[in-house]
Amino acid sequence: MDPYVLKALLLTSLAGLSTTVGSLLGLFFKKENPKLMSFVLGFTAGIMMGISFFELLPSSFITLGFLKASIAFLAGFIFIFIIDYFIPHEYIGQKEKINENTNKRLLRTGLFLALGIGIHNFPEGMATFYSSIVDLRIGAAIAVAIAIHNIPEGLAVSLPVYKATGSRGKAFLWSFLSGIVEPIGALLTALVLLPYLNPVILGYILSGIAGLMAFISVDELLPVSHSYGYNHLPVLSFIIGIAVMIASLVLLK
């Protein structure tokens, strides 16, 4: 297999399986740091928006032109919105109740979260893989951003399952399964779609990825960052994330 494909698959696997990091944090560290979580989520949103608007979209404008690239961006945004509308998932603390009436309800919460997150992770795996094929540097940045945003998703899956069953193994397993979908999506993309790639198709894909990442930023990361109650911290960390992304693009050009 082409070494570039292998590197892209490795990056996607690391991003997807970061859900297990969140799982481990939830199982072995009972208290999270809300201020740190708020900062990290806002920072990650800034990274994703920076990649979308300062790297992915500009390169697509060159290949496709402004109108076609913009339509592809909106298509990517709407695509992930539709998935989220019909199969929503929440981060820890948004919907989970510590004092649920029965363990069965808690277990069902965790399993449905695992299913929802797994479905969301499939297009994220495709996004990381395609970006890494085009530019390994940008793919790595996307992988890191997605990995960070997958950590609280791992928490959201593992804690209800652990509270319902008392089994760290089951909690870790379901968190792992929700994350493994991401490299599976990348692998299927490599086996089925990679032979058909050309510059025009890549331009459409990168614009769609930009839309997907913008949606994750505005619909998931920033709202959850604000939910911790630190009014200006999400905006500040968002600005820092964009600044870091700009600086990295300048330094690595």
Secondary structure by P-SEA (a helix, b strand, c coil): ccaaaaaaaaaaaaaaaaaaaaaaaaaccccccaaaaaaaaaaaaaaaaaaacccaaaaaaaaccaaaaaaaaaaaaaaaaaaaaabbbbccccccccccccaaaaaaaaaaaaaaaaaaaaaaaaaaaaaaaacaaaaaaaaaaaaaaaaaaaaaccaaaaaacccaaaaaaaaaaaaaaaaaaaaaaaacccccccaaaaaaaaaaaaaaaaaaaaccaaaaaacccccaaaaaaaaaaaaaaaaaaaaac
